[in-house]
Amino acid sequence: MLRDITIGQYYPVSSPLHRLDPRTKLAGTMLYLLSLFMTDRLTGYLIATVFLFTVIRLSRVPFRFMVKGLKAIILLLALSVSFNMFLTPGRELFRLGFISITYEGLFTAAFMAIRLVYLVLGSSIMTLTTTPNALTDGLEKSLGFMKRFGVPVHEIAMMMSIALRFIPILVEETDKIMKAQTARGADFESGGLIKKARAMVPLLVPLFISAFRRALDLSMAMEARCYHGGEGRTKMKPLRYGKNDRIAYVIVIIYFIVMGSTNLLPF
């Protein structure tokens, strides 16, 4: 399951989405994620589905690879669906003892599950089609206006980039430690929840030590290269909008307006 985490990974292929400016992808992702909370109509989710699968097709990232990231949120998805299904009041559909399922709870749970899945897929598309360096540059450029208010934009962008970069590294490190501990007789699968939690202690200690060691090596490497923030630094690849970026902005804005207007529909 650890290798199924796709957020933070970059999938190197040539596609129209890979060639877009990172600022375009950041703005498009934010508008897409916001649009999922703007509608509670079936029509809106159908439009979001068509838009999402069109973008996935344009990214040329294999759909199987992208869906692997959903395995990491199965527990969260199950809890969210269960709470909405059993705790939402309304017209009763089914009852078993003190547990009841309502029509409203069923629809709310279904929409919540779809929304959560689309949130993960939408976020994964951005990281799969954008290198960490490009993502840092795009984020810093997009939030550049906040420098006037004393916000350390470059430092924030760098921290987010490093965090995304470390996700697949730490996942791979965790997988190696688990295999090493399993070879020594550790059992991470059997037993109840408390036993599994105790079995994770021998895993967390070396993982934290490895993470701190990597952080120390990274800080020393940055100091050795005389890194002192973003002031006065130039870019090897300056960001420039192209024709495809302007087309993408128009498409995303039209989609956002259409999603907002779906609340006026009866279904």
Number of C-alpha atoms within 10 A of each C-alpha: 11 15 14 16 21 26 21 24 22 19 20 13 14 12 14 14 25 21 15 20 21 29 23 19 23 19 16 20 19 12 15 24 18 15 19 22 11 16 18 17 16 16 16 21 20 12 14 22 14 11 16 17 14 11 16 18 14 13 22 17 20 11 12 8 12 21 16 15 21 18 15 15 14 12 10 12 18 12 12 16 19 15 13 22 22 16 14 18 14 12 12 12 12 11 11 7 6 5 9 18 21 20 16 18 24 18 16 18 22 15 19 19 18 15 17 17 17 20 16 18 21 22 18 22 26 23 22 22 26 26 19 21 15 17 24 23 21 23 22 22 16 16 16 14 12 12 12 8 7 8 13 16 19 19 14 15 20 20 13 15 20 17 13 17 19 17 16 20 15 17 17 14 16 20 16 13 17 20 12 13 16 12 10 9 9 15 15 16 10 9 11 8 10 8 13 14 11 11 18 14 11 13 18 14 10 14 19 13 11 15 15 12 12 15 14 12 12 13 13 12 12 12 11 9 9 9 11 10 11 14 7 6 9 8 8 6 8 9 14 10 12 11 8 15 20 13 10 16 15 12 13 18 15 12 18 20 11 14 25 17 13 19 16 9 10 8 10
